[in-house]
Amino acid sequence: MSTLRDLAEEHTQLRPSDIDHLHRIAGDWQLLSDLSFADLLLWVPVDGDGTFLCVAQVRPTTAPTAYLDDQVGRIVGGPEVAHLDVAHGQGRIWREGDPVWYGDVPARHEAIPVRLRTADGEAGEVIAVVGRDTNLSTARTPSQLELNYLTTADDLAQMIADGTFPPPRHPGETTSAPRVGDGLVRLDANGKVTYASPNAQSAYRRLGYASHLVGEDLAKLHRRLAGDPLEGTDAGNAVLAALRGEAPPRREIDARGATMLTRALPLMPAGVPIGALVLVRDITEVRRRDRALITKDATIREIHHRVKNNLQTVAALLRLQARRVAMPEARVALEESVRRVASIALVHETLSMSSDEAVEFDGIVDRVASAATEVAATEVSVGMRRQGSFGVLPAEIATSLVMILNELLLNAVEHGFPAGEEGAAGPRDGAEPAVVVSAHRFRKQLHVSVTDNGRGLPEQFDAERGGNLGLQIVRALVTGELRGTIELRNGATGGTEAVLVVPLARGTTDRLTT
């Protein structure tokens, strides 16, 4: 199914700013649909042929829908769009006409013109029409709640026609929560509560306010609940801002161990400020879970920190033991173990500073590569560089991969440019000795290569079984832990290439470092 933008660009001459405004309406009109107990359809005129195209649709959560079938992409014309023609051509809300039938469902048509205000704040031309279609099959005598919902819906509908609704979305606000059903409070122009839904009354009761809300000055009440009656709290100031015609960001109130999210919206039909709409939602349980997650994350980071410290202690003990060993072979083996333990400690050190179980791997590779050139047993100065980016890797991949790269880099330096072999130590053509680590992602796989311009693999080298303990560890980790593949081969222009392919889990992030 094509998106709103796709449909508008294909069938109309609407400007990008017009389409952006339609997107804002579609992002915030669940509120109007729930208050209206009606389906909302966003219609745009098709160029030059008198027809209208439906580019978006929303169904109410407070009433049955008038349309069982999706209407997006439908093009209609003739008598069926007469109400849309009036709203679009005359720029007024259309409410006349008899009910219409959609199959067995009777429905009432309304049409609301959509305007985008100009840069100087004037009401612009009509760019679209919102159809408000109410299912009449369950019509009944409206309650006080329903009457207040409908009155507020009419005010917001007029604001759409004026170009003052929806308000701009504030940075960081990705949804329009809280919703109508969570709790609704309506204020008059003086900030006094004229109506509060039962759910809103219950939310305030959680904060410690047991009396009825009607007649209360809501801004002052928010200050009292927050324990700061003299200074303006965020939630109290938000109510005052809405009464001034502004659309403040959502605010929270904490009191008596409970938390309530509030959203204040101005009510200004025809440009006249008549009060404000405040939506509230009890989010106490949500915030309790957030705090539990924060505690859990802190605990996990502390565990990684302690694991890192323990690994560094193990490395220090092995290093101390290596100094006391008389046999050169044993000393070398212990020193190699120190490097392996230290490379794993790098991952846990990074995880201890991260908020999740994933690491920016490029920094770890750079540190391992730098360490490999410093500790490798060779007399040749070898340059190290990285091409591409590993991006963010989960801990289970990073821990094995850092050991693999540590072994491959040490092998590249020590065996590609061995000490004491003048004729074989340097690269061909007088180039500087170098090792390059390359990485890129392709089709949910991480492709890694470690390439040097040294002497290459020895003759009769068995890539499957040959090599020292380090290469045996590499093969075991690649095929066992990472379920990947590795190939060791001579480069086309000399030197050695180790090519590694690691499958990435479906949930692994594709974000790359810059």
C-alpha positions as CSV (number, residue, x, y, z in Angstrom):
1,M,0.0,0.0,0.0
2,S,1.3,3.4,-1.0
3,T,2.0,6.0,1.8
4,L,0.2,9.3,2.3
5,R,3.2,11.1,0.7
6,D,3.3,8.7,-2.3
7,L,-0.4,9.1,-3.0
8,A,-0.3,12.9,-2.7
9,E,2.7,13.3,-4.9
10,E,1.3,10.9,-7.6
11,H,-2.2,12.4,-7.8
12,T,-2.0,16.0,-6.7
13,Q,0.1,19.2,-7.0
14,L,0.4,19.7,-3.3
15,R,3.6,21.3,-2.1
16,P,6.0,19.5,0.3
17,S,4.9,21.8,3.1
18,D,1.2,20.9,2.4
19,I,2.0,17.2,2.6
20,D,4.0,17.7,5.8
21,H,1.0,19.3,7.4
22,L,-1.2,16.4,6.3
23,H,1.3,14.1,7.9
24,R,1.0,16.1,11.2
25,I,-2.7,15.7,11.1
26,A,-2.5,12.0,10.4
27,G,-0.1,11.7,13.3
28,D,-2.4,13.4,15.8
29,W,-5.9,12.8,14.7
30,Q,-6.6,9.7,16.8
31,L,-7.5,12.2,19.4
32,L,-10.2,13.8,17.2
33,S,-11.5,10.4,16.1
34,D,-11.9,9.2,19.7
35,L,-13.6,12.4,20.8
36,S,-15.9,12.3,17.8
37,F,-16.8,8.5,18.1
38,A,-16.2,8.6,14.3
39,D,-13.9,7.4,11.5
40,L,-11.8,10.1,10.0
41,L,-10.7,10.0,6.3
42,L,-8.3,12.4,4.8
43,W,-9.3,13.4,1.3
44,V,-7.3,15.3,-1.2
45,P,-8.7,16.7,-4.5
46,V,-7.3,14.9,-7.6
47,D,-6.0,17.4,-10.2
48,G,-8.6,18.7,-12.5
49,D,-11.3,15.9,-12.6
50,G,-13.5,16.7,-9.7
51,T,-12.7,13.6,-7.7
52,F,-11.2,13.1,-4.3
53,L,-8.5,10.6,-3.2
54,C,-8.4,9.1,0.3
55,V,-4.8,9.2,1.5
56,A,-5.2,8.3,5.2
57,Q,-7.8,6.8,7.6
58,V,-8.2,6.3,11.3
59,R,-10.9,4.4,13.2
60,P,-12.1,5.4,16.7
61,T,-11.2,3.3,19.8
62,T,-14.4,4.6,21.5
63,A,-17.0,3.5,19.1
64,P,-17.6,1.0,16.2
65,T,-16.2,1.9,12.8
66,A,-18.3,3.0,9.9
67,Y,-16.0,1.2,7.4
68,L,-15.0,-2.5,7.6
69,D,-12.8,-2.1,4.5
70,D,-9.8,0.1,4.3
71,Q,-10.5,3.3,2.3
72,V,-6.9,4.5,1.7
73,G,-6.2,4.7,-2.1
74,R,-9.9,5.0,-3.0
75,I,-10.9,7.6,-5.6
76,V,-14.5,8.8,-5.6
77,G,-16.4,11.4,-7.5
78,G,-19.9,12.6,-8.4
79,P,-22.7,12.9,-5.8
80,E,-20.7,10.8,-3.3
81,V,-18.3,13.7,-2.8
82,A,-20.7,16.6,-2.7
83,H,-20.0,17.3,1.0
84,L,-16.3,17.2,0.3
85,D,-16.8,19.7,-2.6
86,V,-18.6,22.1,-0.3
87,A,-16.0,22.0,2.4
88,H,-13.1,22.3,-0.1
89,G,-14.7,25.0,-2.2
90,Q,-16.4,27.1,0.5
91,G,-13.8,26.5,3.2
92,R,-16.4,25.7,5.9
93,I,-17.4,22.7,7.9
94,W,-20.2,20.8,6.3
95,R,-22.8,19.1,8.5
96,E,-25.9,19.1,6.4
97,G,-27.5,16.1,4.7
98,D,-29.2,12.8,5.6
99,P,-27.5,9.7,6.8
100,V,-26.0,7.4,4.2
101,W,-25.7,3.7,4.1
102,Y,-22.5,1.6,3.7
103,G,-23.9,-1.9,3.3
104,D,-26.0,-2.5,6.4
105,V,-24.3,0.4,8.4
106,P,-26.0,3.8,8.5
107,A,-23.5,6.7,8.8
108,R,-23.6,10.4,9.2
109,H,-21.3,12.5,6.9
110,E,-19.3,15.6,8.0
111,A,-16.5,17.3,6.1
112,I,-13.8,19.5,7.7
113,P,-11.6,21.7,5.5
114,V,-7.9,21.5,6.2
115,R,-5.9,24.7,6.1
116,L,-2.2,25.3,6.4
117,R,-1.5,28.7,8.0
118,T,0.9,31.0,6.1
119,A,4.3,32.2,7.4
120,D,2.7,35.4,8.7
121,G,0.1,33.5,10.7
122,E,-2.9,34.0,8.3
123,A,-5.3,31.2,7.4
124,G,-4.2,29.8,4.1
125,E,-6.1,28.1,1.3
126,V,-7.9,24.7,1.8
127,I,-5.5,21.9,0.8
128,A,-7.5,18.9,1.8
129,V,-10.7,17.7,3.6
130,V,-11.2,15.5,6.6
131,G,-14.3,13.4,6.4
132,R,-15.8,12.6,9.8
133,D,-18.1,9.6,9.3
134,T,-20.1,8.3,12.4
135,N,-21.6,4.9,12.6
136,L,-25.2,5.4,13.7
137,S,-26.2,1.8,14.2
138,T,-25.5,2.1,18.0
139,A,-26.9,5.6,18.5
140,R,-28.2,6.2,22.0
141,T,-28.8,9.1,24.4
142,P,-25.4,10.6,25.0
143,S,-24.0,10.7,28.6
144,Q,-22.2,13.7,30.1
145,L,-18.9,12.2,29.1
146,E,-20.1,11.8,25.5
147,L,-21.4,15.3,25.3
148,N,-18.1,16.7,26.6
149,Y,-16.2,14.5,24.1
150,L,-18.4,15.8,21.2
151,T,-18.1,19.4,22.2
152,T,-14.3,19.2,22.4
153,A,-14.3,17.4,19.1
154,D,-16.2,20.2,17.5
155,D,-13.7,22.7,18.9
156,L,-10.7,20.8,17.5
157,A,-12.5,20.3,14.1
158,Q,-12.9,24.1,13.9
159,M,-9.2,24.5,14.7
160,I,-8.3,22.1,11.8
161,A,-10.4,24.4,9.6
162,D,-8.6,27.4,11.0
163,G,-5.1,25.8,10.5
164,T,-4.3,25.8,14.2
165,F,-4.5,22.1,14.9
166,P,-2.5,19.9,15.2
167,P,0.2,21.8,17.2
168,P,3.8,21.2,16.2
169,R,5.4,18.1,17.8
170,H,8.1,18.8,20.3
171,P,11.6,17.2,20.0
172,G,11.7,13.7,21.6
173,E,7.9,13.3,21.5
174,T,7.3,10.4,19.2
175,T,3.6,9.7,20.1
176,S,0.5,11.7,21.0
177,A,0.0,9.8,24.3
178,P,-1.8,10.1,26.6
179,R,-5.0,9.3,24.7
180,V,-8.7,10.3,25.3
181,G,-9.5,7.1,27.1
182,D,-6.7,7.5,29.6
183,G,-8.3,10.6,31.1
184,L,-9.7,13.9,29.9
185,V,-10.0,17.2,31.7
186,R,-11.6,20.3,30.1
187,L,-10.9,23.8,31.3
188,D,-12.6,27.1,30.8
189,A,-10.8,30.3,29.8
190,N,-9.9,30.9,33.5
191,G,-8.2,27.5,33.9
192,K,-11.1,26.1,36.0
193,V,-12.1,22.5,35.5
194,T,-15.5,22.2,33.8
195,Y,-15.4,18.4,33.2
196,A,-13.2,15.5,34.2
197,S,-13.7,12.0,32.9
198,P,-13.8,9.1,35.4
199,N,-10.4,7.9,34.4
200,A,-8.9,11.4,34.9
201,Q,-10.5,11.6,38.3
202,S,-8.9,8.2,39.2
203,A,-5.5,9.3,38.0
204,Y,-5.6,12.4,40.3
205,R,-6.8,10.2,43.1
206,R,-3.5,8.2,42.7
207,L,-1.6,11.4,43.3
208,G,-3.5,12.0,46.5
209,Y,-6.3,14.4,45.4
210,A,-9.5,12.7,46.6
211,S,-12.0,15.6,45.9
212,H,-13.9,16.2,42.7
213,L,-11.9,18.1,40.1
214,V,-14.8,20.3,38.7
215,G,-14.3,23.9,39.8
216,E,-10.6,23.5,40.6
217,D,-7.9,25.7,39.2
218,L,-5.8,23.0,37.6
219,A,-2.5,24.9,37.4
220,K,-2.7,25.6,41.1
221,L,-3.7,22.0,41.8
222,H,-0.7,20.7,39.9
223,R,1.6,22.9,42.0
224,R,0.1,21.7,45.2
225,L,0.4,18.1,44.1
226,A,4.0,18.6,43.2
227,G,4.7,20.0,46.7
228,D,5.7,23.4,45.4
229,P,2.6,25.7,45.6
230,L,4.6,29.0,45.2
231,E,7.0,28.2,42.4
232,G,5.6,27.2,39.0
233,T,6.0,23.5,38.3
234,D,6.4,22.2,34.8
235,A,3.0,20.7,34.7
236,G,1.4,23.8,36.2
237,N,3.1,26.1,33.7
238,A,2.0,23.8,30.9
239,V,-1.6,24.4,31.8
240,L,-1.1,28.1,31.8
241,A,0.7,28.0,28.5
242,A,-2.2,26.1,26.9
243,L,-4.6,28.7,28.2
244,R,-2.5,31.4,26.4
245,G,-2.9,29.5,23.2
246,E,0.4,27.7,23.2
247,A,1.0,23.9,22.9
248,P,3.5,23.0,25.6
249,P,5.4,19.7,25.7
250,R,4.1,16.8,27.8
251,R,4.9,17.0,31.5
252,E,4.9,14.5,34.4
253,I,3.7,15.0,38.0
254,D,5.2,12.8,40.8
255,A,3.3,12.6,44.1
256,R,2.9,10.0,46.8
257,G,4.8,7.4,44.8
258,A,2.6,7.8,41.8
259,T,3.4,9.4,38.4
260,M,1.0,11.0,36.0
261,L,1.7,12.1,32.4
262,T,-0.1,15.2,31.2
263,R,-0.6,16.8,27.8
264,A,-2.2,20.3,27.6
265,L,-3.7,21.5,24.4
266,P,-5.3,25.0,23.7
267,L,-8.9,25.2,22.6
268,M,-9.1,28.2,20.2
269,P,-12.0,27.6,17.7
270,A,-12.1,30.5,15.2
271,G,-9.1,32.0,16.9
272,V,-10.9,32.7,20.2
273,P,-9.3,31.2,23.3
274,I,-12.1,29.4,25.2
275,G,-10.0,27.2,27.5
276,A,-7.8,24.1,27.3
277,L,-7.9,20.3,27.0
278,V,-5.7,18.3,29.3
279,L,-5.2,14.6,28.7
280,V,-3.8,12.6,31.6
281,R,-2.5,9.1,32.1
282,D,-1.4,7.2,35.2
283,I,2.1,5.9,34.3
284,T,3.2,4.8,37.7
285,E,3.7,1.2,36.7
286,V,5.6,2.3,33.5
287,R,8.0,4.4,35.5
288,R,8.5,1.6,38.1
289,R,9.5,-0.7,35.3
290,D,11.8,2.0,33.9
291,R,13.6,2.3,37.2
292,A,13.9,-1.4,37.4
293,L,15.5,-1.5,34.0
294,I,17.9,1.3,34.9
295,T,18.9,-0.7,38.0
296,K,19.3,-3.8,36.0
297,D,21.5,-2.0,33.4
298,A,23.6,-0.5,36.1
299,T,24.0,-4.0,37.6
300,I,25.0,-5.5,34.3
301,R,27.6,-2.7,33.7
302,E,29.0,-3.3,37.2
303,I,29.3,-7.1,36.4
304,H,31.2,-6.3,33.2
305,H,33.4,-3.9,35.2
306,R,34.2,-6.6,37.7
307,V,34.8,-9.2,35.0
308,K,37.2,-6.8,33.4
309,N,39.0,-6.3,36.7
310,N,39.2,-10.0,37.3
311,L,40.6,-10.6,33.8
312,Q,43.2,-7.9,34.4
313,T,44.1,-9.6,37.7
314,V,44.5,-12.9,35.9
315,A,46.7,-11.3,33.2
316,A,48.8,-9.7,35.9
317,L,49.3,-13.1,37.6
318,L,50.3,-14.7,34.3
319,R,52.7,-11.9,33.6
320,L,54.3,-12.3,37.0
321,Q,54.6,-16.1,36.5
322,A,56.2,-15.5,33.1
323,R,58.9,-13.5,34.6
324,R,59.8,-16.3,37.0
325,V,59.8,-19.1,34.4
326,A,63.3,-20.1,33.2
327,M,62.2,-22.0,30.1
328,P,61.8,-19.6,27.1
329,E,59.0,-21.7,25.5
330,A,57.0,-21.5,28.7
331,R,57.6,-17.8,29.1
332,V,56.4,-17.2,25.5
333,A,53.3,-19.3,26.1
334,L,52.4,-17.4,29.3
335,E,52.9,-14.0,27.5
336,E,50.6,-15.1,24.7
337,S,48.0,-16.1,27.3
338,V,48.4,-12.6,28.9
339,R,47.6,-11.0,25.5
340,R,44.6,-13.2,25.0
341,V,43.1,-12.5,28.4
342,A,43.8,-8.7,27.9
343,S,42.0,-8.7,24.6
344,I,38.8,-10.2,26.2
345,A,39.1,-7.6,29.0
346,L,38.9,-4.9,26.4
347,V,35.4,-6.0,25.4
348,H,34.2,-6.1,29.0
349,E,35.7,-2.7,29.7
350,T,33.7,-1.3,26.8
351,L,30.5,-3.1,27.9
352,S,31.0,-1.7,31.4
353,M,30.6,1.8,29.9
354,S,27.7,0.9,27.6
355,S,24.0,1.0,28.3
356,D,23.3,-2.2,26.4
357,E,24.9,-5.5,25.5
358,A,26.5,-4.2,22.4
359,V,29.8,-2.4,21.7
360,E,31.3,0.0,19.2
361,F,33.9,-2.4,17.9
362,D,36.1,-0.1,15.9
363,G,37.8,1.4,19.0
364,I,38.5,-2.1,20.3
365,V,40.1,-3.2,17.0
366,D,42.3,-0.1,17.0
367,R,43.6,-0.8,20.5
368,V,44.2,-4.5,19.8
369,A,46.1,-3.6,16.6
370,S,48.2,-1.1,18.4
371,A,49.1,-3.6,21.1
372,A,50.0,-6.2,18.5
373,T,52.7,-4.1,17.0
374,E,54.1,-3.3,20.4
375,V,54.4,-6.8,21.8
376,A,55.1,-8.8,18.6
377,A,58.5,-10.5,18.5
378,T,59.9,-8.8,15.4
379,E,62.6,-6.3,14.8
380,V,60.6,-4.7,11.9
381,S,58.4,-1.6,12.4
382,V,55.0,-2.5,11.0
383,G,52.3,0.0,10.3
384,M,48.7,-0.9,11.2
385,R,45.5,0.6,9.8
386,R,41.8,-0.1,9.6
387,Q,39.6,0.2,6.5
388,G,35.8,0.3,6.8
389,S,33.8,-0.1,10.0
390,F,32.8,-3.0,12.1
391,G,29.9,-0.9,13.6
392,V,28.1,-2.0,16.7
393,L,28.4,-5.7,17.6
394,P,26.6,-7.7,20.3
395,A,28.8,-8.9,23.2
396,E,28.6,-12.6,22.2
397,I,30.2,-11.8,18.8
398,A,32.6,-9.1,20.0
399,T,34.2,-11.3,22.7
400,S,35.1,-14.1,20.2
401,L,36.0,-11.7,17.4
402,V,38.5,-9.7,19.5
403,M,40.4,-12.9,20.3
404,I,40.4,-13.9,16.6
405,L,41.7,-10.6,15.5
406,N,44.3,-10.5,18.2
407,E,45.7,-13.9,17.0
408,L,45.5,-12.9,13.3
409,L,47.3,-9.6,13.9
410,L,50.1,-11.1,15.9
411,N,50.5,-13.9,13.3
412,A,50.6,-11.2,10.5
413,V,53.4,-9.2,12.3
414,E,55.5,-12.1,13.7
415,H,55.3,-14.5,10.7
416,G,54.9,-12.0,7.9
417,F,57.9,-10.0,9.1
418,P,59.9,-12.4,11.2
419,A,62.8,-11.2,13.3
420,G,66.4,-12.2,12.3
421,E,65.5,-12.9,8.6
422,E,66.7,-9.9,6.7
423,G,65.9,-11.3,3.3
424,A,62.4,-12.2,4.2
425,A,61.5,-9.6,6.7
426,G,60.5,-6.7,4.4
427,P,57.8,-6.4,1.8
428,R,58.4,-6.4,-1.9
429,D,59.1,-3.3,-4.0
430,G,60.6,-1.5,-1.0
431,A,57.1,-0.7,0.5
432,E,56.8,0.0,4.2
433,P,55.7,-3.1,6.2
434,A,52.0,-2.9,6.8
435,V,49.0,-4.8,8.1
436,V,45.5,-3.8,7.1
437,V,42.3,-4.8,8.8
438,S,39.2,-4.4,6.6
439,A,35.5,-4.8,7.5
440,H,32.2,-4.3,5.8
441,R,28.6,-5.7,6.2
442,F,26.8,-7.4,3.4
443,R,23.5,-9.3,3.6
444,K,23.5,-9.8,7.4
445,Q,27.1,-10.9,7.3
446,L,30.2,-9.3,8.6
447,H,33.2,-9.7,6.2
448,V,36.6,-9.1,7.8
449,S,40.1,-9.5,6.3
450,V,43.5,-9.1,7.8
451,T,46.1,-8.5,5.0
452,D,49.8,-8.0,5.2
453,N,52.5,-7.4,2.6
454,G,55.1,-9.7,4.2
455,R,56.6,-12.9,3.1
456,G,53.4,-14.9,2.7
457,L,52.5,-18.4,3.7
458,P,55.2,-21.1,3.7
459,E,55.1,-23.8,1.1
460,Q,53.1,-26.9,1.9
461,F,51.1,-24.9,4.4
462,D,47.8,-26.8,5.3
463,A,45.2,-24.1,5.8
464,E,42.9,-26.6,7.5
465,R,45.2,-28.2,10.0
466,G,48.5,-26.3,9.9
467,G,49.6,-23.4,12.1
468,N,50.4,-22.8,15.7
469,L,48.1,-22.8,18.7
470,G,46.9,-19.3,17.9
471,L,45.6,-20.4,14.5
472,Q,44.0,-23.4,16.1
473,I,42.2,-21.1,18.5
474,V,41.1,-18.9,15.6
475,R,39.6,-21.8,13.7
476,A,37.8,-23.1,16.8
477,L,36.3,-19.8,17.6
478,V,35.2,-19.0,14.0
479,T,33.6,-22.3,13.2
480,G,32.3,-23.0,16.8
481,E,31.4,-19.8,18.5
482,L,30.6,-17.6,15.5
483,R,29.3,-20.2,13.0
484,G,31.4,-18.5,10.4
485,T,34.2,-19.4,7.9
486,I,37.8,-18.4,7.6
487,E,40.3,-18.8,4.7
488,L,44.0,-18.3,4.9
489,R,45.8,-17.6,1.5
490,N,48.6,-15.8,-0.2
491,G,47.8,-12.4,-1.5
492,A,47.7,-11.8,-5.3
493,T,50.6,-9.4,-5.0
494,G,52.4,-11.0,-2.1
495,G,51.8,-11.3,1.6
496,T,49.1,-13.1,3.4
497,E,45.3,-12.7,3.6
498,A,43.0,-14.0,6.3
499,V,39.4,-13.7,5.1
500,L,36.7,-14.1,7.7
501,V,32.9,-14.2,7.2
502,V,30.6,-14.0,10.3
503,P,26.8,-14.3,10.2
504,L,25.1,-11.6,12.1
505,A,21.9,-12.3,14.1
506,R,18.6,-10.9,12.9
507,G,18.5,-8.5,15.8
508,T,22.0,-7.2,15.3
509,T,22.1,-3.4,14.7
510,D,23.3,-2.2,11.3
511,R,24.4,1.1,12.7
512,L,28.0,1.9,11.7
513,T,30.4,4.2,13.4
514,T,31.5,7.3,11.6
